[in-house]
């Protein structure tokens, strides 16, 4: 073996360039690779990133697709530069190092470990199981927003919460329609998963924390963006762990939906600012 090939130079992207790169692609068409330690990942990571600590990367290359673009990041760019060079030397066709690492990233980050939100997920779900689980989480988030609307004292925050609840209602309707088309008009059998909402969080637990932090409309939109970021991350991790191809594709499509919601919420925040 020519050992020099293991450390071929790789390209780099600034955070802004990485955002533009990802914005033009569907979920699953590229790979985000976090080469930090599990504790660092848990404190904040890019939504949808796969965690493979640098020291484990040589033995876990089989978890990555050689022909899909890979964006590698760490804390400030040192470990990811070495990882990107390693991947380039192992014939990965398109590898980018995120310049400045996650500390230079000014977008949303997901919180939690690789297992966060997966209490009701086994990885063996089929399409129908995935649709049922997604519907239950959408319903939970709608309940969350409606509860906050009921508790709101002023009209403006109440109306904003109800608008956000309406987004989830439309999302649920889309899930139902897609299911009917796939099953020649048969209705999705909704199975209740009490208390869970998008992102895999518990409605009751999150209500206690959220209400204490909300002071104005900006806080409400930022909360919604945080929830959509967590949901994007969860659906991406579900897709990574799914053994059923149709379920994997379904979760990737849900991740794309959450990216679309994030974009809409970002526009709403810009209007307020």
Residue pairs with C-beta under 8 A, 6 or more apart in sequence:
4 89
5 89
6 85
6 86
6 89
6 90
7 82
7 85
7 86
7 89
8 85
8 88
8 89
9 85
9 88
10 81
10 84
10 85
10 87
10 88
10 95
10 96
10 97
11 84
11 95
11 96
11 97
12 77
12 81
12 84
12 96
12 97
12 98
12 99
13 21
13 71
13 96
13 97
13 98
13 99
14 99
14 100
14 104
15 98
15 99
15 100
15 104
15 105
15 106
15 107
18 71
18 96
18 98
19 107
21 30
21 69
21 71
21 96
22 30
22 71
26 252
26 256
27 48
27 235
27 236
27 239
27 252
27 253
27 255
27 256
27 259
28 239
28 248
28 249
28 252
28 255
29 68
29 69
30 68
30 69
30 70
30 71
31 50
31 64
31 65
31 68
31 69
31 70
31 71
32 46
32 48
32 49
32 50
32 70
32 71
32 73
33 49
33 50
33 52
33 64
33 70
33 71
33 72
33 73
33 80
33 83
34 41
34 45
34 46
34 49
34 50
34 51
34 52
34 73
34 74
34 102
35 52
35 53
35 54
35 57
35 72
35 73
35 74
35 79
35 80
35 83
36 51
36 53
36 54
36 74
36 75
36 79
36 102
37 53
38 51
38 53
38 113
38 114
40 75
41 49
41 51
41 113
41 114
42 111
42 112
42 113
42 116
43 111
44 102
44 109
44 110
44 111
45 51
45 102
45 109
45 110
45 233
46 73
46 102
46 105
46 107
46 109
46 110
47 108
47 109
47 110
47 229
47 230
47 232
47 233
47 236
48 232
48 233
48 236
48 237
48 255
49 73
49 233
50 63
50 64
50 240
51 114
52 60
52 63
52 64
54 74
54 79
54 82
54 83
57 83
57 86
58 86
61 87
61 90
64 70
64 87
64 92
66 90
66 91
66 92
66 93
67 93
68 94
69 93
69 94
69 95
69 96
70 84
70 87
70 92
70 94
70 95
70 96
71 96
71 97
71 98
72 80
72 83
72 84
72 87
72 95
72 96
72 97
72 98
73 80
73 97
73 98
73 101
73 102
73 105
74 80
74 83
74 101
74 102
75 101
75 102
75 103
76 100
76 101
76 103
76 104
77 97
77 98
77 99
77 100
77 101
77 104
78 101
80 97
80 98
80 101
81 97
83 97
84 95
84 96
84 97
87 95
88 95
98 104
98 105
102 109
108 225
108 226
108 229
108 262
109 229
110 229
110 230
110 232
110 233
111 230
112 230
112 233
114 237
116 200
116 234
117 199
117 200
117 201
117 230
117 234
117 237
118 200
118 234
118 237
118 238
118 241
119 196
119 200
120 133
120 193
120 196
120 200
121 133
121 238
121 241
123 241
123 242
123 243
124 243
124 244
125 133
125 242
125 244
125 247
126 244
126 246
126 247
127 182
127 244
127 246
127 247
127 250
128 179
128 188
129 247
130 238
130 242
130 247
130 250
130 251
131 175
131 178
131 179
131 188
131 250
132 188
132 189
132 190
132 191
133 193
134 175
134 235
134 250
134 254
135 172
135 175
135 176
135 188
135 190
136 190
136 191
136 192
136 193
136 196
137 193
137 196
137 197
137 198
137 199
137 200
137 231
138 168
138 171
138 172
138 175
138 198
139 168
139 172
139 190
139 197
140 193
140 195
140 196
140 197
140 198
140 203
141 168
141 197
141 198
141 227
141 231
142 165
142 168
142 169
142 172
143 197
143 203
144 197
144 203
144 206
144 207
145 161
145 162
145 164
145 165
145 168
146 161
146 162
146 165
147 203
147 207
148 157
148 161
148 207
148 210
148 211
148 214
149 157
149 158
149 161
149 162
149 165
151 211
152 158
152 161
156 217
157 214
157 216
157 217
157 220
160 217
160 220
160 221
161 220
164 220
164 224
167 261
167 264
168 198
171 257
175 188
176 187
176 188
179 186
179 187
179 188
180 186
180 187
180 188
195 202
195 203
195 204
196 202
196 203
197 203
197 206
197 227
198 227
198 228
198 230
198 231
198 234
198 258
199 227
199 230
199 231
199 233
199 234
200 230
200 234
201 227
201 230
210 223
213 219
213 223
214 220
214 223
217 272
218 269
218 272
218 273
221 265
221 268
221 269
221 272
222 269
224 265
225 262
225 265
225 266
225 269
228 258
228 261
228 262
228 265
229 258
229 262
231 258
232 255
232 258
232 259
232 262
235 251
235 252
235 254
235 255
235 258
236 251
236 252
236 255
238 247
238 251
239 248
239 249
239 251
239 252
239 255
242 248
242 251
